[in-house]
Amino acid sequence: MLSTKETIKVPKVIRMIIPERIVNQYMTYCQESRFTPLSRATLLRIFSKCATSVRAPVQALDYLS
């Protein structure tokens, strides 16, 4: 949630990328946009607290039934 109380939803596809790569892409985007981001350590700490879900292929479920 932003300071304006606006919430930004991140697609699950993006969250499947390694957190370090997401932070690098975000830092690059901020440099191009001339925006001052949070520190790299803070961003990585946020990712460590926000667990991602791993989807199992539906194909594997066929073998169980």
All heavy atoms as TSV, in Angstrom:
chain	resi	resn	atom	element	x	y	z
A	1	MET	N	N	0.849	-1.160	0.000
A	1	MET	CA	C	0.000	0.000	0.000
A	1	MET	C	C	0.904	1.235	0.000
A	1	MET	O	O	1.878	1.302	0.719
A	1	MET	CB	C	-0.909	-0.030	1.229
A	1	MET	CG	C	-1.921	1.076	1.174
A	1	MET	SD	S	-3.104	1.133	2.539
A	1	MET	CE	C	-3.620	-0.516	2.724
A	2	LEU	N	N	0.528	2.179	-0.797
A	2	LEU	CA	C	1.306	3.403	-0.903
A	2	LEU	C	C	0.865	4.413	0.149
A	2	LEU	O	O	-0.142	4.211	0.832
A	2	LEU	CB	C	1.128	3.988	-2.304
A	2	LEU	CG	C	1.527	3.077	-3.463
A	2	LEU	CD1	C	1.156	3.712	-4.786
A	2	LEU	CD2	C	3.001	2.776	-3.424
A	3	SER	N	N	1.603	5.508	0.273
A	3	SER	CA	C	1.241	6.537	1.245
A	3	SER	C	C	-0.109	7.172	0.908
A	3	SER	O	O	-0.759	7.738	1.775
A	3	SER	CB	C	2.331	7.605	1.303
A	3	SER	OG	O	2.479	8.215	0.034
A	4	THR	N	N	-0.529	7.049	-0.352
A	4	THR	CA	C	-1.825	7.579	-0.769
A	4	THR	C	C	-2.948	6.584	-0.511
A	4	THR	O	O	-4.066	6.782	-0.948
A	4	THR	CB	C	-1.802	7.910	-2.276
A	4	THR	OG1	O	-1.506	6.707	-2.984
A	4	THR	CG2	C	-0.809	8.983	-2.597
A	5	LYS	N	N	-2.621	5.480	0.174
A	5	LYS	CA	C	-3.559	4.390	0.489
A	5	LYS	C	C	-3.949	3.584	-0.752
A	5	LYS	O	O	-4.854	2.776	-0.713
A	5	LYS	CB	C	-4.825	4.910	1.184
A	5	LYS	CG	C	-4.572	5.715	2.418
A	5	LYS	CD	C	-3.901	4.895	3.487
A	5	LYS	CE	C	-3.740	5.750	4.740
A	5	LYS	NZ	N	-2.689	5.378	5.592
A	6	GLU	N	N	-3.243	3.806	-1.851
A	6	GLU	CA	C	-3.486	3.050	-3.079
A	6	GLU	C	C	-2.713	1.735	-2.996
A	6	GLU	O	O	-1.580	1.695	-2.533
A	6	GLU	CB	C	-3.004	3.862	-4.287
A	6	GLU	CG	C	-3.176	3.152	-5.598
A	6	GLU	CD	C	-2.586	3.948	-6.751
A	6	GLU	OE1	O	-2.024	5.038	-6.516
A	6	GLU	OE2	O	-2.680	3.463	-7.867
A	7	THR	N	N	-3.325	0.658	-3.435
A	7	THR	CA	C	-2.688	-0.644	-3.432
A	7	THR	C	C	-2.336	-1.031	-4.856
A	7	THR	O	O	-3.153	-0.870	-5.763
A	7	THR	CB	C	-3.634	-1.708	-2.835
A	7	THR	OG1	O	-3.978	-1.309	-1.515
A	7	THR	CG2	C	-2.981	-3.063	-2.801
A	8	ILE	N	N	-1.113	-1.523	-5.050
A	8	ILE	CA	C	-0.679	-1.973	-6.369
A	8	ILE	C	C	-0.594	-3.485	-6.327
A	8	ILE	O	O	0.117	-4.050	-5.503
A	8	ILE	CB	C	0.696	-1.378	-6.735
A	8	ILE	CG1	C	0.616	0.140	-6.780
A	8	ILE	CG2	C	1.176	-1.932	-8.074
A	8	ILE	CD1	C	1.936	0.814	-7.004
A	9	LYS	N	N	-1.335	-4.140	-7.200
A	9	LYS	CA	C	-1.309	-5.596	-7.261
A	9	LYS	C	C	-0.212	-6.035	-8.224
A	9	LYS	O	O	-0.100	-5.517	-9.326
A	9	LYS	CB	C	-2.657	-6.145	-7.716
A	9	LYS	CG	C	-3.743	-5.880	-6.695
A	9	LYS	CD	C	-5.022	-6.548	-7.074
A	9	LYS	CE	C	-6.054	-6.265	-5.993
A	9	LYS	NZ	N	-7.284	-7.011	-6.204
A	10	VAL	N	N	0.605	-6.986	-7.786
A	10	VAL	CA	C	1.690	-7.510	-8.603
A	10	VAL	C	C	1.259	-8.865	-9.144
A	10	VAL	O	O	0.888	-9.746	-8.372
A	10	VAL	CB	C	2.982	-7.661	-7.773
A	10	VAL	CG1	C	4.093	-8.246	-8.611
A	10	VAL	CG2	C	3.390	-6.325	-7.184
A	11	PRO	N	N	1.291	-9.029	-10.480
A	11	PRO	CA	C	0.904	-10.326	-11.048
A	11	PRO	C	C	1.777	-11.449	-10.499
A	11	PRO	O	O	2.963	-11.256	-10.241
A	11	PRO	CB	C	1.143	-10.147	-12.546
A	11	PRO	CG	C	1.152	-8.681	-12.766
A	11	PRO	CD	C	1.656	-8.065	-11.498
A	12	LYS	N	N	1.178	-12.625	-10.310
A	12	LYS	CA	C	1.910	-13.758	-9.746
A	12	LYS	C	C	3.080	-14.182	-10.622
A	12	LYS	O	O	4.074	-14.673	-10.130
A	12	LYS	CB	C	0.965	-14.941	-9.531
A	12	LYS	CG	C	-0.011	-14.708	-8.415
A	12	LYS	CD	C	-0.875	-15.904	-8.198
A	12	LYS	CE	C	-1.879	-15.617	-7.093
A	12	LYS	NZ	N	-2.740	-16.730	-6.826
A	13	VAL	N	N	2.976	-13.955	-11.921
A	13	VAL	CA	C	4.071	-14.320	-12.829
A	13	VAL	C	C	5.326	-13.555	-12.466
A	13	VAL	O	O	6.420	-14.104	-12.437
A	13	VAL	CB	C	3.673	-14.031	-14.299
A	13	VAL	CG1	C	4.839	-14.261	-15.232
A	13	VAL	CG2	C	2.478	-14.877	-14.698
A	14	ILE	N	N	5.187	-12.299	-12.133
A	14	ILE	CA	C	6.336	-11.472	-11.783
A	14	ILE	C	C	6.962	-11.968	-10.483
A	14	ILE	O	O	8.172	-12.030	-10.331
A	14	ILE	CB	C	5.924	-9.993	-11.653
A	14	ILE	CG1	C	5.538	-9.459	-13.031
A	14	ILE	CG2	C	7.056	-9.168	-11.049
A	14	ILE	CD1	C	5.013	-8.054	-13.025
A	15	ARG	N	N	6.141	-12.376	-9.515
A	15	ARG	CA	C	6.660	-12.809	-8.214
A	15	ARG	C	C	7.403	-14.132	-8.277
A	15	ARG	O	O	8.049	-14.523	-7.329
A	15	ARG	CB	C	5.510	-12.919	-7.209
A	15	ARG	CG	C	5.006	-11.584	-6.749
A	15	ARG	CD	C	6.004	-10.878	-5.851
A	15	ARG	NE	N	6.003	-11.490	-4.537
A	15	ARG	CZ	C	7.077	-11.875	-3.896
A	15	ARG	NH1	N	8.260	-11.725	-4.414
A	15	ARG	NH2	N	6.997	-12.420	-2.714
A	16	MET	N	N	7.319	-14.852	-9.386
A	16	MET	CA	C	8.026	-16.117	-9.501
A	16	MET	C	C	9.508	-15.904	-9.843
A	16	MET	O	O	10.301	-16.818	-9.783
A	16	MET	CB	C	7.379	-17.004	-10.570
A	16	MET	CG	C	5.929	-17.354	-10.254
A	16	MET	SD	S	5.728	-18.142	-8.675
A	16	MET	CE	C	6.038	-19.813	-9.130
A	17	ILE	N	N	9.871	-14.684	-10.200
A	17	ILE	CA	C	11.263	-14.347	-10.508
A	17	ILE	C	C	12.035	-14.246	-9.189
A	17	ILE	O	O	11.473	-13.913	-8.146
A	17	ILE	CB	C	11.340	-13.000	-11.266
A	17	ILE	CG1	C	10.537	-13.057	-12.561
A	17	ILE	CG2	C	12.780	-12.618	-11.560
A	17	ILE	CD1	C	10.425	-11.717	-13.258
A	18	ILE	N	N	13.317	-14.511	-9.232
A	18	ILE	CA	C	14.169	-14.395	-8.047
A	18	ILE	C	C	14.100	-12.951	-7.523
A	18	ILE	O	O	14.227	-12.000	-8.297
A	18	ILE	CB	C	15.628	-14.763	-8.402
A	18	ILE	CG1	C	15.696	-16.210	-8.906
A	18	ILE	CG2	C	16.557	-14.540	-7.225
A	18	ILE	CD1	C	17.026	-16.584	-9.501
A	19	PRO	N	N	13.879	-12.764	-6.213
A	19	PRO	CA	C	13.735	-11.414	-5.646
A	19	PRO	C	C	14.867	-10.457	-6.025
A	19	PRO	O	O	14.615	-9.283	-6.305
A	19	PRO	CB	C	13.712	-11.659	-4.138
A	19	PRO	CG	C	13.140	-13.026	-4.006
A	19	PRO	CD	C	13.677	-13.792	-5.184
A	20	GLU	N	N	16.084	-10.932	-6.064
A	20	GLU	CA	C	17.220	-10.059	-6.416
A	20	GLU	C	C	17.043	-9.489	-7.819
A	20	GLU	O	O	17.345	-8.327	-8.065
A	20	GLU	CB	C	18.528	-10.846	-6.313
A	20	GLU	CG	C	19.764	-10.008	-6.590
A	20	GLU	CD	C	20.025	-8.938	-5.536
A	20	GLU	OE1	O	19.789	-9.195	-4.354
A	20	GLU	OE2	O	20.462	-7.840	-5.925
A	21	ARG	N	N	16.530	-10.289	-8.729
A	21	ARG	CA	C	16.318	-9.817	-10.106
A	21	ARG	C	C	15.202	-8.787	-10.165
A	21	ARG	O	O	15.277	-7.815	-10.907
A	21	ARG	CB	C	16.017	-10.991	-11.022
A	21	ARG	CG	C	17.214	-11.927	-11.143
A	21	ARG	CD	C	16.898	-13.112	-11.981
A	21	ARG	NE	N	17.186	-12.791	-13.368
A	21	ARG	CZ	C	16.866	-13.563	-14.388
A	21	ARG	NH1	N	16.240	-14.693	-14.179
A	21	ARG	NH2	N	17.183	-13.219	-15.609
A	22	ILE	N	N	14.160	-8.998	-9.355
A	22	ILE	CA	C	13.066	-8.022	-9.318
A	22	ILE	C	C	13.589	-6.687	-8.795
A	22	ILE	O	O	13.278	-5.628	-9.348
A	22	ILE	CB	C	11.913	-8.523	-8.413
A	22	ILE	CG1	C	11.305	-9.800	-8.986
A	22	ILE	CG2	C	10.844	-7.447	-8.263
A	22	ILE	CD1	C	10.296	-10.463	-8.071
A	23	VAL	N	N	14.397	-6.737	-7.737
A	23	VAL	CA	C	14.958	-5.509	-7.160
A	23	VAL	C	C	15.850	-4.811	-8.184
A	23	VAL	O	O	15.775	-3.590	-8.346
A	23	VAL	CB	C	15.728	-5.807	-5.855
A	23	VAL	CG1	C	16.493	-4.584	-5.377
A	23	VAL	CG2	C	14.764	-6.293	-4.780
A	24	ASN	N	N	16.687	-5.555	-8.908
A	24	ASN	CA	C	17.550	-4.952	-9.929
A	24	ASN	C	C	16.723	-4.261	-11.010
A	24	ASN	O	O	17.038	-3.144	-11.422
A	24	ASN	CB	C	18.457	-6.003	-10.559
A	24	ASN	CG	C	19.571	-6.431	-9.641
A	24	ASN	OD1	O	19.931	-5.720	-8.705
A	24	ASN	ND2	N	20.122	-7.608	-9.880
A	25	GLN	N	N	15.670	-4.920	-11.470
A	25	GLN	CA	C	14.807	-4.327	-12.491
A	25	GLN	C	C	14.119	-3.070	-11.961
A	25	GLN	O	O	14.013	-2.064	-12.661
A	25	GLN	CB	C	13.763	-5.334	-12.965
A	25	GLN	CG	C	14.365	-6.455	-13.773
A	25	GLN	CD	C	13.336	-7.526	-14.127
A	25	GLN	OE1	O	12.176	-7.450	-13.751
A	25	GLN	NE2	N	13.785	-8.529	-14.857
A	26	TYR	N	N	13.678	-3.134	-10.717
A	26	TYR	CA	C	13.013	-1.984	-10.104
A	26	TYR	C	C	13.975	-0.815	-9.955
A	26	TYR	O	O	13.619	0.329	-10.243
A	26	TYR	CB	C	12.433	-2.382	-8.745
A	26	TYR	CG	C	11.748	-1.252	-8.024
A	26	TYR	CD1	C	10.539	-0.740	-8.494
A	26	TYR	CD2	C	12.307	-0.697	-6.880
A	26	TYR	CE1	C	9.913	0.296	-7.845
A	26	TYR	CE2	C	11.683	0.343	-6.213
A	26	TYR	CZ	C	10.487	0.840	-6.689
A	26	TYR	OH	O	9.872	1.876	-6.049
A	27	MET	N	N	15.193	-1.091	-9.511
A	27	MET	CA	C	16.201	-0.028	-9.359
A	27	MET	C	C	16.506	0.628	-10.710
A	27	MET	O	O	16.627	1.851	-10.796
A	27	MET	CB	C	17.484	-0.579	-8.736
A	27	MET	CG	C	17.296	-1.091	-7.332
A	27	MET	SD	S	16.824	0.202	-6.207
A	27	MET	CE	C	18.082	0.057	-4.990
A	28	THR	N	N	16.603	-0.187	-11.743
A	28	THR	CA	C	16.848	0.344	-13.088
A	28	THR	C	C	15.686	1.225	-13.524
A	28	THR	O	O	15.883	2.317	-14.061
A	28	THR	CB	C	17.047	-0.802	-14.100
A	28	THR	OG1	O	18.157	-1.599	-13.663
A	28	THR	CG2	C	17.325	-0.277	-15.490
A	29	TYR	N	N	14.475	0.751	-13.292
A	29	TYR	CA	C	13.284	1.525	-13.641
A	29	TYR	C	C	13.277	2.860	-12.898
A	29	TYR	O	O	12.981	3.901	-13.482
A	29	TYR	CB	C	12.017	0.729	-13.314
A	29	TYR	CG	C	10.758	1.540	-13.423
A	29	TYR	CD1	C	10.211	1.827	-14.670
A	29	TYR	CD2	C	10.121	2.035	-12.287
A	29	TYR	CE1	C	9.065	2.593	-14.777
A	29	TYR	CE2	C	8.974	2.794	-12.385
A	29	TYR	CZ	C	8.442	3.077	-13.632
A	29	TYR	OH	O	7.312	3.833	-13.734
A	30	CYS	N	N	13.619	2.845	-11.612
A	30	CYS	CA	C	13.642	4.071	-10.815
A	30	CYS	C	C	14.687	5.063	-11.330
A	30	CYS	O	O	14.440	6.271	-11.355
A	30	CYS	CB	C	13.896	3.749	-9.350
A	30	CYS	SG	S	12.491	2.950	-8.554
A	31	GLN	N	N	15.846	4.558	-11.743
A	31	GLN	CA	C	16.877	5.443	-12.307
A	31	GLN	C	C	16.374	6.102	-13.581
A	31	GLN	O	O	16.563	7.296	-13.790
A	31	GLN	CB	C	18.148	4.658	-12.609
A	31	GLN	CG	C	18.964	4.330	-11.392
A	31	GLN	CD	C	20.210	3.527	-11.746
A	31	GLN	OE1	O	20.256	2.858	-12.769
A	31	GLN	NE2	N	21.199	3.587	-10.874
A	32	GLU	N	N	15.728	5.315	-14.442
A	32	GLU	CA	C	15.208	5.851	-15.699
A	32	GLU	C	C	14.084	6.856	-15.454
A	32	GLU	O	O	13.939	7.821	-16.206
A	32	GLU	CB	C	14.684	4.717	-16.582
A	32	GLU	CG	C	15.775	3.801	-17.082
A	32	GLU	CD	C	15.229	2.550	-17.764
A	32	GLU	OE1	O	13.991	2.368	-17.789
A	32	GLU	OE2	O	16.044	1.753	-18.249
A	33	SER	N	N	13.319	6.648	-14.409
A	33	SER	CA	C	12.183	7.519	-14.092
A	33	SER	C	C	12.556	8.677	-13.182
A	33	SER	O	O	11.708	9.495	-12.840
A	33	SER	CB	C	11.080	6.704	-13.414
A	33	SER	OG	O	10.684	5.642	-14.216
A	34	ARG	N	N	13.824	8.701	-12.758
A	34	ARG	CA	C	14.311	9.716	-11.816
A	34	ARG	C	C	13.484	9.705	-10.534
A	34	ARG	O	O	13.026	10.725	-10.038
A	34	ARG	CB	C	14.313	11.100	-12.459
A	34	ARG	CG	C	15.302	11.212	-13.587
A	34	ARG	CD	C	15.465	12.640	-14.043
A	34	ARG	NE	N	16.521	12.726	-15.013
A	34	ARG	CZ	C	16.346	13.106	-16.265
A	34	ARG	NH1	N	15.160	13.449	-16.687
A	34	ARG	NH2	N	17.371	13.159	-17.085
A	35	PHE	N	N	13.278	8.511	-10.008
A	35	PHE	CA	C	12.520	8.292	-8.783
A	35	PHE	C	C	13.458	7.701	-7.744
A	35	PHE	O	O	14.253	6.821	-8.055
A	35	PHE	CB	C	11.360	7.315	-9.069
A	35	PHE	CG	C	10.566	6.944	-7.863
A	35	PHE	CD1	C	9.654	7.827	-7.316
A	35	PHE	CD2	C	10.732	5.708	-7.272
A	35	PHE	CE1	C	8.908	7.476	-6.197
A	35	PHE	CE2	C	9.993	5.341	-6.151
A	35	PHE	CZ	C	9.081	6.235	-5.623
A	36	THR	N	N	13.390	8.181	-6.510
A	36	THR	CA	C	14.252	7.670	-5.448
A	36	THR	C	C	13.555	6.498	-4.761
A	36	THR	O	O	12.558	6.692	-4.059
A	36	THR	CB	C	14.556	8.768	-4.421
A	36	THR	OG1	O	15.101	9.895	-5.096
A	36	THR	CG2	C	15.542	8.265	-3.378
A	37	PRO	N	N	14.081	5.280	-4.954
A	37	PRO	CA	C	13.439	4.097	-4.357
A	37	PRO	C	C	13.907	3.859	-2.926
A	37	PRO	O	O	14.801	4.537	-2.427
A	37	PRO	CB	C	13.924	2.961	-5.259
A	37	PRO	CG	C	15.290	3.413	-5.684
A	37	PRO	CD	C	15.203	4.922	-5.807
A	38	LEU	N	N	13.286	2.872	-2.296
A	38	LEU	CA	C	13.771	2.403	-1.000
A	38	LEU	C	C	15.135	1.751	-1.218
A	38	LEU	O	O	15.499	1.433	-2.349
A	38	LEU	CB	C	12.801	1.367	-0.420
A	38	LEU	CG	C	11.380	1.836	-0.126
A	38	LEU	CD1	C	10.495	0.657	0.226
A	38	LEU	CD2	C	11.389	2.851	1.003
A	39	SER	N	N	15.858	1.505	-0.165
A	39	SER	CA	C	17.168	0.878	-0.315
A	39	SER	C	C	17.019	-0.576	-0.763
A	39	SER	O	O	15.976	-1.201	-0.559
A	39	SER	CB	C	17.944	0.930	1.004
A	39	SER	OG	O	17.364	0.028	1.926
A	40	ARG	N	N	18.080	-1.108	-1.367
A	40	ARG	CA	C	18.085	-2.495	-1.842
A	40	ARG	C	C	17.807	-3.458	-0.676
A	40	ARG	O	O	17.025	-4.396	-0.805
A	40	ARG	CB	C	19.439	-2.813	-2.479
A	40	ARG	CG	C	19.589	-4.254	-2.940
A	40	ARG	CD	C	20.930	-4.485	-3.589
A	40	ARG	NE	N	21.138	-3.644	-4.748
A	40	ARG	CZ	C	20.654	-3.886	-5.964
A	40	ARG	NH1	N	19.931	-4.953	-6.163
A	40	ARG	NH2	N	20.890	-3.080	-6.964
A	41	ALA	N	N	18.412	-3.200	0.473
A	41	ALA	CA	C	18.225	-4.067	1.643
A	41	ALA	C	C	16.761	-4.068	2.095
A	41	ALA	O	O	16.205	-5.114	2.436
A	41	ALA	CB	C	19.131	-3.620	2.787
A	42	THR	N	N	16.138	-2.903	2.091
A	42	THR	CA	C	14.731	-2.811	2.497
A	42	THR	C	C	13.839	-3.569	1.527
A	42	THR	O	O	12.937	-4.303	1.940
A	42	THR	CB	C	14.286	-1.337	2.583
A	42	THR	OG1	O	15.118	-0.662	3.526
A	42	THR	CG2	C	12.833	-1.216	2.994
A	43	LEU	N	N	14.091	-3.417	0.250
A	43	LEU	CA	C	13.287	-4.120	-0.755
A	43	LEU	C	C	13.431	-5.635	-0.616
A	43	LEU	O	O	12.445	-6.369	-0.682
A	43	LEU	CB	C	13.687	-3.668	-2.167
A	43	LEU	CG	C	13.334	-2.209	-2.508
A	43	LEU	CD1	C	13.995	-1.800	-3.813
A	43	LEU	CD2	C	11.838	-2.024	-2.563
A	44	LEU	N	N	14.644	-6.102	-0.397
A	44	LEU	CA	C	14.865	-7.538	-0.221
A	44	LEU	C	C	14.211	-8.043	1.067
A	44	LEU	O	O	13.694	-9.162	1.112
A	44	LEU	CB	C	16.352	-7.860	-0.242
A	44	LEU	CG	C	17.024	-7.709	-1.610
A	44	LEU	CD1	C	18.529	-7.846	-1.486
A	44	LEU	CD2	C	16.471	-8.728	-2.590
A	45	ARG	N	N	14.205	-7.215	2.102
A	45	ARG	CA	C	13.548	-7.589	3.348
A	45	ARG	C	C	12.036	-7.722	3.139
A	45	ARG	O	O	11.399	-8.626	3.675
A	45	ARG	CB	C	13.833	-6.540	4.427
A	45	ARG	CG	C	13.634	-7.045	5.823
A	45	ARG	CD	C	14.118	-6.087	6.910
A	45	ARG	NE	N	15.357	-5.399	6.570
A	45	ARG	CZ	C	15.501	-4.065	6.559
A	45	ARG	NH1	N	14.507	-3.281	6.878
A	45	ARG	NH2	N	16.654	-3.515	6.245
A	46	ILE	N	N	11.470	-6.836	2.338
A	46	ILE	CA	C	10.043	-6.920	2.015
A	46	ILE	C	C	9.748	-8.239	1.310
A	46	ILE	O	O	8.785	-8.930	1.639
A	46	ILE	CB	C	9.605	-5.721	1.143
A	46	ILE	CG1	C	9.647	-4.433	1.975
A	46	ILE	CG2	C	8.213	-5.959	0.561
A	46	ILE	CD1	C	9.483	-3.165	1.168
A	47	PHE	N	N	10.585	-8.600	0.343
A	47	PHE	CA	C	10.372	-9.859	-0.376
A	47	PHE	C	C	10.512	-11.068	0.534
A	47	PHE	O	O	9.827	-12.065	0.357
A	47	PHE	CB	C	11.341	-9.989	-1.554
A	47	PHE	CG	C	10.878	-9.242	-2.768
A	47	PHE	CD1	C	11.560	-8.133	-3.212
A	47	PHE	CD2	C	9.763	-9.651	-3.464
A	47	PHE	CE1	C	11.134	-7.438	-4.329
A	47	PHE	CE2	C	9.318	-8.971	-4.580
A	47	PHE	CZ	C	10.010	-7.856	-5.013
A	48	SER	N	N	11.379	-10.987	1.515
A	48	SER	CA	C	11.549	-12.131	2.418
A	48	SER	C	C	10.316	-12.326	3.303
A	48	SER	O	O	10.032	-13.434	3.751
A	48	SER	CB	C	12.793	-11.967	3.282
A	48	SER	OG	O	12.604	-10.960	4.254
A	49	LYS	N	N	9.569	-11.262	3.547
A	49	LYS	CA	C	8.357	-11.343	4.373
A	49	LYS	C	C	7.129	-11.717	3.554
A	49	LYS	O	O	6.151	-12.206	4.103
A	49	LYS	CB	C	8.089	-10.008	5.082
A	49	LYS	CG	C	9.197	-9.582	6.008
A	49	LYS	CD	C	9.345	-10.538	7.161
A	49	LYS	CE	C	10.467	-10.076	8.075
A	49	LYS	NZ	N	10.783	-11.025	9.102
A	50	CYS	N	N	7.162	-11.455	2.252
A	50	CYS	CA	C	6.021	-11.757	1.380
A	50	CYS	C	C	6.274	-13.085	0.681
A	50	CYS	O	O	6.997	-13.143	-0.313
A	50	CYS	CB	C	5.845	-10.672	0.321
A	50	CYS	SG	S	5.534	-9.051	1.002
A	51	ALA	N	N	5.689	-14.122	1.200
A	51	ALA	CA	C	5.912	-15.450	0.630
A	51	ALA	C	C	5.238	-15.582	-0.736
A	51	ALA	O	O	4.165	-15.038	-0.963
A	51	ALA	CB	C	5.370	-16.509	1.576
A	52	THR	N	N	5.890	-16.305	-1.621
A	52	THR	CA	C	5.301	-16.587	-2.923
A	52	THR	C	C	4.725	-17.987	-2.901
A	52	THR	O	O	5.154	-18.846	-2.144
A	52	THR	CB	C	6.348	-16.496	-4.053
A	52	THR	OG1	O	7.384	-17.431	-3.780
A	52	THR	CG2	C	6.927	-15.119	-4.160
A	53	SER	N	N	3.757	-18.200	-3.755
A	53	SER	CA	C	3.185	-19.538	-3.843
A	53	SER	C	C	3.736	-20.221	-5.086
A	53	SER	O	O	3.971	-19.582	-6.100
A	53	SER	CB	C	1.665	-19.466	-3.916
A	53	SER	OG	O	1.276	-18.733	-5.053
A	54	VAL	N	N	3.956	-21.500	-4.989
A	54	VAL	CA	C	4.457	-22.270	-6.122
A	54	VAL	C	C	3.321	-23.136	-6.609
A	54	VAL	O	O	2.708	-23.875	-5.838
A	54	VAL	CB	C	5.662	-23.148	-5.712
A	54	VAL	CG1	C	6.131	-23.991	-6.883
A	54	VAL	CG2	C	6.775	-22.287	-5.178
A	55	ARG	N	N	3.040	-23.022	-7.898
A	55	ARG	CA	C	1.958	-23.804	-8.463
A	55	ARG	C	C	2.478	-25.136	-8.982
A	55	ARG	O	O	3.457	-25.185	-9.698
A	55	ARG	CB	C	1.308	-23.051	-9.617
A	55	ARG	CG	C	0.547	-21.841	-9.176
A	55	ARG	CD	C	-0.169	-21.248	-10.342
A	55	ARG	NE	N	-0.998	-20.139	-9.919
A	55	ARG	CZ	C	-1.702	-19.410	-10.734
A	55	ARG	NH1	N	-1.677	-19.644	-12.022
A	55	ARG	NH2	N	-2.443	-18.428	-10.290
A	56	ALA	N	N	1.793	-26.197	-8.607
A	56	ALA	CA	C	2.143	-27.518	-9.113
A	56	ALA	C	C	1.411	-27.715	-10.439
A	56	ALA	O	O	0.284	-27.261	-10.600
A	56	ALA	CB	C	1.713	-28.586	-8.128
A	57	PRO	N	N	2.052	-28.363	-11.380
A	57	PRO	CA	C	1.360	-28.594	-12.649
A	57	PRO	C	C	0.141	-29.499	-12.444
A	57	PRO	O	O	0.169	-30.425	-11.647
A	57	PRO	CB	C	2.406	-29.267	-13.521
A	57	PRO	CG	C	3.504	-29.673	-12.612
A	57	PRO	CD	C	3.384	-28.893	-11.350
A	58	VAL	N	N	-0.910	-29.194	-13.157
A	58	VAL	CA	C	-2.144	-29.968	-13.049
A	58	VAL	C	C	-1.898	-31.401	-13.508
A	58	VAL	O	O	-2.517	-32.339	-13.028
A	58	VAL	CB	C	-3.265	-29.318	-13.894
A	58	VAL	CG1	C	-4.538	-30.137	-13.859
A	58	VAL	CG2	C	-3.525	-27.904	-13.398
A	59	GLN	N	N	-0.955	-31.577	-14.397
A	59	GLN	CA	C	-0.621	-32.883	-14.944
A	59	GLN	C	C	-0.261	-33.875	-13.811
A	59	GLN	O	O	-0.604	-35.042	-13.848
A	59	GLN	CB	C	0.541	-32.744	-15.907
A	59	GLN	CG	C	0.879	-33.991	-16.688
A	59	GLN	CD	C	2.002	-33.703	-17.663
A	59	GLN	OE1	O	2.855	-32.869	-17.413
A	59	GLN	NE2	N	1.992	-34.386	-18.781
A	60	ALA	N	N	0.409	-33.395	-12.786
A	60	ALA	CA	C	0.819	-34.261	-11.679
A	60	ALA	C	C	-0.387	-34.785	-10.919
A	60	ALA	O	O	-0.347	-35.857	-10.346
A	60	ALA	CB	C	1.742	-33.496	-10.739
A	61	LEU	N	N	-1.471	-34.027	-10.896
A	61	LEU	CA	C	-2.668	-34.461	-10.191
A	61	LEU	C	C	-3.331	-35.653	-10.870
A	61	LEU	O	O	-4.000	-36.454	-10.223
A	61	LEU	CB	C	-3.651	-33.302	-10.069
A	61	LEU	CG	C	-3.166	-32.116	-9.240
A	61	LEU	CD1	C	-4.202	-30.991	-9.268
A	61	LEU	CD2	C	-2.891	-32.513	-7.806
A	62	ASP	N	N	-3.163	-35.786	-12.176
A	62	ASP	CA	C	-3.761	-36.900	-12.905
A	62	ASP	C	C	-3.207	-38.239	-12.415
A	62	ASP	O	O	-3.922	-39.225	-12.371
A	62	ASP	CB	C	-3.504	-36.766	-14.408
A	62	ASP	CG	C	-4.267	-35.595	-15.005
A	62	ASP	OD1	O	-5.278	-35.189	-14.404
A	62	ASP	OD2	O	-3.863	-35.111	-16.080
A	63	TYR	N	N	-1.963	-38.272	-12.047
A	63	TYR	CA	C	-1.326	-39.515	-11.608
A	63	TYR	C	C	-1.841	-39.940	-10.235
A	63	TYR	O	O	-1.819	-41.108	-9.891
A	63	TYR	CB	C	0.182	-39.386	-11.570
A	63	TYR	CG	C	0.789	-39.179	-12.940
A	63	TYR	CD1	C	1.431	-37.994	-13.265
A	63	TYR	CD2	C	0.698	-40.165	-13.915
A	63	TYR	CE1	C	1.977	-37.805	-14.516
A	63	TYR	CE2	C	1.229	-39.982	-15.180
A	63	TYR	CZ	C	1.866	-38.804	-15.470
A	63	TYR	OH	O	2.401	-38.616	-16.708
A	64	LEU	N	N	-2.294	-38.980	-9.431
A	64	LEU	CA	C	-2.787	-39.307	-8.091
A	64	LEU	C	C	-4.203	-39.876	-8.118
A	64	LEU	O	O	-4.584	-40.651	-7.254
A	64	LEU	CB	C	-2.760	-38.066	-7.203
A	64	LEU	CG	C	-1.362	-37.509	-6.910
A	64	LEU	CD1	C	-1.497	-36.217	-6.123
A	64	LEU	CD2	C	-0.541	-38.525	-6.129
A	65	SER	N	N	-4.973	-39.513	-9.101
A	65	SER	CA	C	-6.369	-39.949	-9.138
A	65	SER	C	C	-6.574	-41.235	-9.877
A	65	SER	O	O	-6.076	-42.214	-9.856
A	65	SER	CB	C	-7.244	-38.907	-9.813
A	65	SER	OG	O	-6.761	-38.627	-11.096
